[in-house]
Amino acid sequence: MTKKPLILSPAGSYECLVAALDAGADEVYFGLSGHNARQNAKNFTAEETKEALRKCRLRGVKSNITLNTLVTDREMLPACRMAYDALCMGADAFIVQDTGLASVLKKAIPEITLHASTQCACHSKAGALQLAEMGFERVVLAREMSADDIGEIVKTGI
């Protein structure tokens, strides 16, 4: 029996999120007003985030919040607060680039689900295993990888 592929859709705005939900996405990902790589996208206000997460929950669609920028020491506390607030509103997971941020989030919020962003540039089984050791449950692999190499990483369960 073949496994149904997961449909993970970007949602650069609230309108795009609604379209993804209507089109049958299993999961969506979107950025908030800071700490995501798409600063020029519309992104989500606090009120839109709350409503988006509510809609996702009602439809059984997982929500992934992007925190996929490098974070300075000065930005660490605001980024952690943003993650905590989104988690309290019902976010399922966080797509993170900065491994320092990931480490702080895991210590501060042990139950948080982390996904390694493609910006982590993971391109090997060893890299994926190291990210898993750091607490990442999903790794978005580098685009340059071969299907065989990806298959080897999939066998690890990551």
NUGUMI-495226 format. One record per residue: residue in three letters; residue number from 1; chain; x, z, y of N, C-alpha, C in turn. Coordinates in steps of 0.1 Angstrom, whole numbers, plus 5000, padded with zeros to 4 digits. Layout:
! NUGUMI-495226
+------+-----+-------+--------+------+---------+---------+-------+----------+--------+------+---------+
: rest :  nr : kette : n.east : n.up : n.north : ca.east : ca.up : ca.north : c.east : c.up : c.north :
+------+-----+-------+--------+------+---------+---------+-------+----------+--------+------+---------+
:  ALA : NUM :     A :      X :    Z :       Y :       X :     Z :        Y :      X :    Z :       Y :
...
+------+-----+-------+--------+------+---------+---------+-------+----------+--------+------+---------+
//
This chain:
! NUGUMI-495226
+------+-----+-------+--------+------+---------+---------+-------+----------+--------+------+---------+
: rest :  nr : kette : n.east : n.up : n.north : ca.east : ca.up : ca.north : c.east : c.up : c.north :
+------+-----+-------+--------+------+---------+---------+-------+----------+--------+------+---------+
:  MET :   1 :     A :   5008 : 5000 :    4988 :    5000 :  5000 :     5000 :   5009 : 5000 :    5012 :
:  THR :   2 :     A :   5006 : 4991 :    5022 :    5014 :  4991 :     5034 :   5008 : 5000 :    5044 :
:  LYS :   3 :     A :   5017 : 5006 :    5052 :    5013 :  5015 :     5063 :   5009 : 5008 :    5075 :
:  LYS :   4 :     A :   4998 : 5012 :    5081 :    4993 :  5006 :     5094 :   5003 : 5009 :    5105 :
:  PRO :   5 :     A :   5007 : 4999 :    5113 :    5016 :  5002 :     5124 :   5010 : 5010 :    5134 :
:  LEU :   6 :     A :   5018 : 5018 :    5141 :    5013 :  5026 :     5152 :   5013 : 5018 :    5165 :
:  ILE :   7 :     A :   5003 : 5018 :    5172 :    5002 :  5011 :     5185 :   5005 : 5021 :    5196 :
:  LEU :   8 :     A :   5017 : 5020 :    5202 :    5021 :  5029 :     5213 :   5022 : 5020 :    5225 :
:  SER :   9 :     A :   5013 : 5024 :    5235 :    5012 :  5015 :     5247 :   5017 : 5022 :    5260 :
:  PRO :  10 :     A :   5024 : 5015 :    5268 :    5027 :  5020 :     5281 :   5014 : 5021 :    5290 :
:  ALA :  11 :     A :   5015 : 5030 :    5299 :    5003 :  5031 :     5309 :   5009 : 5034 :    5322 :
:  GLY :  12 :     A :   5012 : 5024 :    5330 :    5019 :  5025 :     5343 :   5010 : 5030 :    5354 :
:  SER :  13 :     A :   4997 : 5031 :    5351 :    4987 :  5036 :     5361 :   4975 : 5042 :    5353 :
:  TYR :  14 :     A :   4966 : 5049 :    5360 :    4954 :  5054 :     5353 :   4946 : 5042 :    5348 :
:  GLU :  15 :     A :   4945 : 5032 :    5355 :    4937 :  5020 :     5351 :   4943 : 5014 :    5338 :
:  CYS :  16 :     A :   4957 : 5013 :    5337 :    4963 :  5008 :     5325 :   4961 : 5018 :    5313 :
:  LEU :  17 :     A :   4960 : 5031 :    5316 :    4958 :  5040 :     5305 :   4944 : 5038 :    5299 :
:  VAL :  18 :     A :   4934 : 5036 :    5308 :    4920 :  5033 :     5303 :   4920 : 5020 :    5295 :
:  ALA :  19 :     A :   4927 : 5010 :    5300 :    4927 :  4997 :     5293 :   4934 : 4999 :    5279 :
:  ALA :  20 :     A :   4945 : 5007 :    5278 :    4951 :  5010 :     5265 :   4942 : 5017 :    5256 :
:  LEU :  21 :     A :   4935 : 5027 :    5261 :    4925 :  5034 :     5253 :   4914 : 5025 :    5247 :
:  ASP :  22 :     A :   4909 : 5017 :    5256 :    4898 :  5007 :     5252 :   4903 : 4997 :    5242 :
:  ALA :  23 :     A :   4916 : 4994 :    5243 :    4922 :  4984 :     5234 :   4926 : 4989 :    5220 :
:  GLY :  24 :     A :   4925 : 5002 :    5219 :    4927 :  5008 :     5206 :   4941 : 5014 :    5204 :
:  ALA :  25 :     A :   4948 : 5018 :    5214 :    4961 :  5024 :     5213 :   4960 : 5037 :    5205 :
:  ASP :  26 :     A :   4970 : 5040 :    5197 :    4971 :  5052 :     5189 :   4978 : 5063 :    5198 :
:  GLU :  27 :     A :   4987 : 5058 :    5206 :    4995 :  5067 :     5215 :   4997 : 5060 :    5228 :
:  VAL :  28 :     A :   4999 : 5067 :    5239 :    5002 :  5061 :     5252 :   5014 : 5069 :    5257 :
:  TYR :  29 :     A :   5021 : 5062 :    5266 :    5031 :  5070 :     5274 :   5031 : 5066 :    5288 :
:  PHE :  30 :     A :   5033 : 5076 :    5297 :    5033 :  5074 :     5311 :   5041 : 5084 :    5318 :
:  GLY :  31 :     A :   5045 : 5081 :    5331 :    5053 :  5089 :     5339 :   5044 : 5096 :    5349 :
:  LEU :  32 :     A :   5050 : 5108 :    5353 :    5043 :  5115 :     5364 :   5051 : 5112 :    5377 :
:  SER :  33 :     A :   5049 : 5119 :    5387 :    5054 :  5116 :     5400 :   5069 : 5117 :    5402 :
:  GLY :  34 :     A :   5076 : 5123 :    5392 :    5090 :  5124 :     5393 :   5097 : 5124 :    5379 :
:  HIS :  35 :     A :   5109 : 5122 :    5379 :    5117 :  5122 :     5366 :   5114 : 5112 :    5356 :
:  ASN :  36 :     A :   5109 : 5101 :    5360 :    5107 :  5090 :     5350 :   5114 : 5077 :    5356 :
:  ALA :  37 :     A :   5118 : 5068 :    5347 :    5126 :  5057 :     5351 :   5118 : 5046 :    5359 :
:  ARG :  38 :     A :   5105 : 5047 :    5359 :    5096 :  5038 :     5366 :   5091 : 5044 :    5379 :
:  GLN :  39 :     A :   5100 : 5047 :    5388 :    5097 :  5053 :     5401 :   5088 : 5043 :    5410 :
:  ASN :  40 :     A :   5090 : 5030 :    5407 :    5082 :  5021 :     5415 :   5068 : 5018 :    5410 :
:  ALA :  41 :     A :   5065 : 5023 :    5398 :    5052 :  5021 :     5392 :   5043 : 5031 :    5400 :
:  LYS :  42 :     A :   5030 : 5029 :    5398 :    5020 :  5037 :     5405 :   5021 : 5052 :    5401 :
:  ASN :  43 :     A :   5024 : 5054 :    5388 :    5025 :  5067 :     5382 :   5012 : 5075 :    5384 :
:  PHE :  44 :     A :   5012 : 5088 :    5380 :    5000 :  5096 :     5379 :   5001 : 5108 :    5389 :
:  THR :  45 :     A :   4990 : 5110 :    5396 :    4989 :  5122 :     5404 :   4986 : 5134 :    5394 :
:  ALA :  46 :     A :   4986 : 5146 :    5399 :    4983 :  5157 :     5391 :   4969 : 5156 :    5386 :
:  GLU :  47 :     A :   4959 : 5152 :    5394 :    4945 :  5151 :     5390 :   4944 : 5140 :    5380 :
:  GLU :  48 :     A :   4950 : 5129 :    5382 :    4949 :  5118 :     5372 :   4956 : 5122 :    5359 :
:  THR :  49 :     A :   4966 : 5129 :    5359 :    4973 :  5134 :     5347 :   4963 : 5143 :    5339 :
:  LYS :  50 :     A :   4957 : 5152 :    5346 :    4947 :  5161 :     5339 :   4936 : 5153 :    5333 :
:  GLU :  51 :     A :   4931 : 5143 :    5340 :    4920 :  5135 :     5335 :   4925 : 5126 :    5323 :
:  ALA :  52 :     A :   4937 : 5120 :    5325 :    4942 :  5111 :     5315 :   4944 : 5119 :    5302 :
:  LEU :  53 :     A :   4950 : 5131 :    5302 :    4952 :  5139 :     5290 :   4939 : 5143 :    5284 :
:  ARG :  54 :     A :   4929 : 5146 :    5292 :    4916 :  5149 :     5287 :   4910 : 5137 :    5279 :
:  LYS :  55 :     A :   4911 : 5125 :    5285 :    4906 :  5113 :     5279 :   4913 : 5110 :    5266 :
:  CYS :  56 :     A :   4926 : 5112 :    5266 :    4934 :  5110 :     5254 :   4929 : 5119 :    5242 :
:  ARG :  57 :     A :   4928 : 5132 :    5246 :    4923 :  5142 :     5236 :   4909 : 5138 :    5230 :
:  LEU :  58 :     A :   4900 : 5134 :    5239 :    4887 :  5131 :     5235 :   4887 : 5119 :    5225 :
:  ARG :  59 :     A :   4896 : 5110 :    5227 :    4897 :  5098 :     5219 :   4906 : 5099 :    5207 :
:  GLY :  60 :     A :   4913 : 5111 :    5206 :    4922 :  5113 :     5195 :   4935 : 5104 :    5196 :
:  VAL :  61 :     A :   4939 : 5101 :    5209 :    4951 :  5093 :     5212 :   4961 : 5103 :    5217 :
:  LYS :  62 :     A :   4973 : 5102 :    5211 :    4984 :  5111 :     5215 :   4990 : 5106 :    5229 :
:  SER :  63 :     A :   4994 : 5116 :    5237 :    4999 :  5113 :     5250 :   5014 : 5117 :    5251 :
:  ASN :  64 :     A :   5022 : 5108 :    5255 :    5036 :  5111 :     5257 :   5040 : 5109 :    5271 :
:  ILE :  65 :     A :   5046 : 5119 :    5277 :    5050 :  5119 :     5291 :   5065 : 5116 :    5292 :
:  THR :  66 :     A :   5068 : 5106 :    5300 :    5082 :  5102 :     5302 :   5089 : 5111 :    5312 :
:  LEU :  67 :     A :   5100 : 5117 :    5307 :    5110 :  5124 :     5316 :   5123 : 5117 :    5313 :
:  ASN :  68 :     A :   5124 : 5104 :    5315 :    5135 :  5096 :     5311 :   5145 : 5092 :    5322 :
:  THR :  69 :     A :   5149 : 5102 :    5330 :    5160 :  5100 :     5339 :   5170 : 5111 :    5337 :
:  LEU :  70 :     A :   5182 : 5109 :    5342 :    5192 :  5120 :     5342 :   5188 : 5130 :    5353 :
:  VAL :  71 :     A :   5190 : 5143 :    5349 :    5186 :  5154 :     5357 :   5198 : 5162 :    5362 :
:  THR :  72 :     A :   5198 : 5164 :    5375 :    5209 :  5172 :     5381 :   5206 : 5187 :    5379 :
:  ASP :  73 :     A :   5216 : 5195 :    5381 :    5213 :  5210 :     5381 :   5202 : 5214 :    5390 :
:  ARG :  74 :     A :   5202 : 5208 :    5402 :    5191 :  5211 :     5412 :   5177 : 5207 :    5407 :
:  GLU :  75 :     A :   5177 : 5196 :    5399 :    5164 :  5191 :     5395 :   5159 : 5197 :    5382 :
:  MET :  76 :     A :   5167 : 5205 :    5375 :    5164 :  5210 :     5362 :   5151 : 5219 :    5362 :
:  LEU :  77 :     A :   5151 : 5229 :    5370 :    5139 :  5237 :     5371 :   5126 : 5230 :    5374 :
:  PRO :  78 :     A :   5126 : 5221 :    5384 :    5114 :  5213 :     5387 :   5110 : 5204 :    5375 :
:  ALA :  79 :     A :   5119 : 5199 :    5368 :    5116 :  5190 :     5356 :   5110 : 5199 :    5345 :
:  CYS :  80 :     A :   5116 : 5210 :    5343 :    5110 :  5219 :     5333 :   5096 : 5224 :    5336 :
:  ARG :  81 :     A :   5094 : 5227 :    5349 :    5081 :  5231 :     5353 :   5071 : 5220 :    5351 :
:  MET :  82 :     A :   5075 : 5207 :    5354 :    5066 :  5196 :     5352 :   5062 : 5194 :    5338 :
:  ALA :  83 :     A :   5072 : 5196 :    5329 :    5070 :  5195 :     5314 :   5060 : 5206 :    5310 :
:  TYR :  84 :     A :   5063 : 5218 :    5314 :    5054 :  5229 :     5310 :   5040 : 5227 :    5315 :
:  ASP :  85 :     A :   5038 : 5223 :    5328 :    5025 :  5221 :     5333 :   5018 : 5210 :    5325 :
:  ALA :  86 :     A :   5025 : 5199 :    5322 :    5019 :  5188 :     5314 :   5015 : 5193 :    5300 :
:  LEU :  87 :     A :   5024 : 5201 :    5294 :    5021 :  5206 :     5281 :   5009 : 5215 :    5281 :
:  CYS :  88 :     A :   5007 : 5223 :    5291 :    4996 :  5232 :     5293 :   4983 : 5224 :    5295 :
:  MET :  89 :     A :   4984 : 5212 :    5301 :    4972 :  5203 :     5303 :   4969 : 5195 :    5290 :
:  GLY :  90 :     A :   4978 : 5195 :    5280 :    4975 :  5189 :     5267 :   4984 : 5177 :    5263 :
:  ALA :  91 :     A :   4995 : 5175 :    5270 :    5005 :  5165 :     5266 :   5010 : 5168 :    5252 :
:  ASP :  92 :     A :   5011 : 5157 :    5244 :    5016 :  5159 :     5230 :   5031 : 5159 :    5229 :
:  ALA :  93 :     A :   5038 : 5150 :    5237 :    5052 :  5149 :     5235 :   5058 : 5144 :    5248 :
:  PHE :  94 :     A :   5072 : 5145 :    5249 :    5079 :  5141 :     5261 :   5091 : 5132 :    5257 :
:  ILE :  95 :     A :   5091 : 5121 :    5263 :    5102 :  5111 :     5261 :   5113 : 5114 :    5271 :
:  VAL :  96 :     A :   5125 : 5119 :    5265 :    5135 :  5124 :     5274 :   5148 : 5116 :    5272 :
:  GLN :  97 :     A :   5155 : 5113 :    5283 :    5168 :  5107 :     5282 :   5180 : 5117 :    5283 :
:  ASP :  98 :     A :   5178 : 5127 :    5291 :    5189 :  5136 :     5294 :   5190 : 5147 :    5283 :
:  THR :  99 :     A :   5201 : 5147 :    5276 :    5202 :  5157 :     5265 :   5203 : 5171 :    5270 :
:  GLY : 100 :     A :   5208 : 5173 :    5282 :    5209 :  5186 :     5288 :   5195 : 5192 :    5291 :
:  LEU : 101 :     A :   5186 : 5183 :    5296 :    5172 :  5186 :     5299 :   5165 : 5190 :    5286 :
:  ALA : 102 :     A :   5168 : 5181 :    5275 :    5162 :  5184 :     5262 :   5166 : 5198 :    5257 :
:  SER : 103 :     A :   5178 : 5201 :    5258 :    5183 :  5214 :     5254 :   5176 : 5226 :    5261 :
:  VAL : 104 :     A :   5175 : 5224 :    5274 :    5169 :  5235 :     5282 :   5154 : 5236 :    5279 :
:  LEU : 105 :     A :   5147 : 5224 :    5277 :    5133 :  5224 :     5273 :   5131 : 5231 :    5260 :
:  LYS : 106 :     A :   5139 : 5228 :    5250 :    5137 :  5234 :     5237 :   5139 : 5249 :    5237 :
:  LYS : 107 :     A :   5149 : 5254 :    5245 :    5151 :  5268 :     5246 :   5140 : 5275 :    5254 :
:  ALA : 108 :     A :   5135 : 5268 :    5264 :    5124 :  5275 :     5272 :   5111 : 5273 :    5266 :
:  ILE : 109 :     A :   5108 : 5262 :    5259 :    5095 :  5259 :     5253 :   5097 : 5255 :    5238 :
:  PRO : 110 :     A :   5100 : 5264 :    5229 :    5104 :  5260 :     5215 :   5094 : 5251 :    5209 :
:  GLU : 111 :     A :   5081 : 5252 :    5212 :    5071 :  5243 :     5205 :   5070 : 5229 :    5211 :
:  ILE : 112 :     A :   5078 : 5226 :    5221 :    5077 :  5213 :     5227 :   5081 : 5202 :    5218 :
:  THR : 113 :     A :   5075 : 5190 :    5218 :    5078 :  5179 :     5210 :   5086 : 5169 :    5219 :
:  LEU : 114 :     A :   5098 : 5166 :    5214 :    5107 :  5157 :     5222 :   5109 : 5144 :    5214 :
:  HIS : 115 :     A :   5109 : 5133 :    5222 :    5112 :  5120 :     5217 :   5124 : 5115 :    5225 :
:  ALA : 116 :     A :   5135 : 5110 :    5218 :    5146 :  5105 :     5225 :   5143 : 5091 :    5231 :
:  SER : 117 :     A :   5145 : 5090 :    5244 :    5143 :  5077 :     5251 :   5153 : 5066 :    5246 :
:  THR : 118 :     A :   5149 : 5054 :    5248 :    5158 :  5043 :     5245 :   5170 : 5044 :    5254 :
:  GLN : 119 :     A :   5169 : 5050 :    5265 :    5181 :  5052 :     5274 :   5191 : 5061 :    5268 :
:  CYS : 120 :     A :   5188 : 5068 :    5257 :    5198 :  5076 :     5250 :   5208 : 5067 :    5243 :
:  ALA : 121 :     A :   5205 : 5054 :    5242 :    5214 :  5044 :     5236 :   5218 : 5048 :    5221 :
:  CYS : 122 :     A :   5208 : 5052 :    5214 :    5211 :  5056 :     5200 :   5211 : 5043 :    5192 :
:  HIS : 123 :     A :   5223 : 5040 :    5185 :    5224 :  5028 :     5178 :   5231 : 5030 :    5164 :
:  SER : 124 :     A :   5230 : 5042 :    5159 :    5235 :  5045 :     5146 :   5228 : 5056 :    5139 :
:  LYS : 125 :     A :   5230 : 5057 :    5126 :    5224 :  5067 :     5118 :   5230 : 5081 :    5122 :
:  ALA : 126 :     A :   5243 : 5081 :    5125 :    5249 :  5093 :     5129 :   5243 : 5098 :    5143 :
:  GLY : 127 :     A :   5241 : 5089 :    5152 :    5235 :  5092 :     5165 :   5221 : 5098 :    5163 :
:  ALA : 128 :     A :   5213 : 5091 :    5155 :    5199 :  5096 :     5152 :   5199 : 5110 :    5146 :
:  LEU : 129 :     A :   5208 : 5112 :    5137 :    5209 :  5126 :     5130 :   5213 : 5136 :    5141 :
:  GLN : 130 :     A :   5222 : 5133 :    5150 :    5227 :  5142 :     5160 :   5215 : 5145 :    5169 :
:  LEU : 131 :     A :   5207 : 5135 :    5173 :    5196 :  5137 :     5182 :   5185 : 5146 :    5175 :
:  ALA : 132 :     A :   5184 : 5144 :    5162 :    5174 :  5152 :     5154 :   5179 : 5167 :    5154 :
:  GLU : 133 :     A :   5192 : 5169 :    5152 :    5198 :  5182 :     5153 :   5195 : 5189 :    5166 :
:  MET : 134 :     A :   5194 : 5181 :    5177 :    5192 :  5187 :     5190 :   5177 : 5190 :    5192 :
:  GLY : 135 :     A :   5169 : 5186 :    5183 :    5154 :  5189 :     5184 :   5145 : 5177 :    5187 :
:  PHE : 136 :     A :   5151 : 5165 :    5187 :    5142 :  5153 :     5189 :   5135 : 5150 :    5176 :
:  GLU : 137 :     A :   5122 : 5148 :    5176 :    5115 :  5144 :     5164 :   5113 : 5129 :    5163 :
:  ARG : 138 :     A :   5115 : 5122 :    5173 :    5114 :  5107 :     5173 :   5126 : 5102 :    5181 :
:  VAL : 139 :     A :   5131 : 5091 :    5177 :    5142 :  5084 :     5184 :   5138 : 5070 :    5186 :
:  VAL : 140 :     A :   5138 : 5066 :    5199 :    5136 :  5052 :     5203 :   5149 : 5045 :    5203 :
:  LEU : 141 :     A :   5152 : 5037 :    5193 :    5165 :  5031 :     5190 :   5169 : 5020 :    5200 :
:  ALA : 142 :     A :   5182 : 5018 :    5202 :    5186 :  5007 :     5210 :   5181 : 4994 :    5205 :
:  ARG : 143 :     A :   5178 : 4985 :    5214 :    5172 :  4972 :     5211 :   5181 : 4963 :    5203 :
:  GLU : 144 :     A :   5194 : 4965 :    5204 :    5204 :  4956 :     5197 :   5205 : 4958 :    5183 :
:  MET : 145 :     A :   5199 : 4968 :    5177 :    5201 :  4971 :     5163 :   5195 : 4961 :    5153 :
:  SER : 146 :     A :   5201 : 4960 :    5142 :    5196 :  4950 :     5132 :   5185 : 4958 :    5124 :
:  ALA : 147 :     A :   5176 : 4950 :    5117 :    5165 :  4955 :     5109 :   5171 : 4964 :    5098 :
:  ASP : 148 :     A :   5182 : 4960 :    5092 :    5189 :  4968 :     5081 :   5193 : 4981 :    5086 :
:  ASP : 149 :     A :   5200 : 4982 :    5098 :    5204 :  4994 :     5104 :   5192 : 5003 :    5107 :
:  ILE : 150 :     A :   5182 : 4997 :    5113 :    5170 :  5005 :     5116 :   5164 : 5011 :    5103 :
:  GLY : 151 :     A :   5164 : 5003 :    5092 :    5159 :  5008 :     5079 :   5166 : 5020 :    5074 :
:  GLU : 152 :     A :   5179 : 5020 :    5076 :    5187 :  5031 :     5072 :   5184 : 5044 :    5079 :
:  ILE : 153 :     A :   5181 : 5042 :    5092 :    5177 :  5054 :     5100 :   5163 : 5059 :    5096 :
:  VAL : 154 :     A :   5154 : 5049 :    5094 :    5141 :  5053 :     5089 :   5141 : 5061 :    5077 :
:  LYS : 155 :     A :   5150 : 5058 :    5068 :    5151 :  5065 :     5055 :   5154 : 5080 :    5057 :
:  THR : 156 :     A :   5160 : 5084 :    5069 :    5164 :  5098 :     5071 :   5151 : 5106 :    5075 :
:  GLY : 157 :     A :   5140 : 5099 :    5078 :    5128 :  5106 :     5082 :   5126 : 5108 :    5097 :
:  ILE : 158 :     A :   5136 : 5104 :    5104 :    5135 :  5105 :     5119 :   5127 : 5093 :    5124 :
+------+-----+-------+--------+------+---------+---------+-------+----------+--------+------+---------+
//
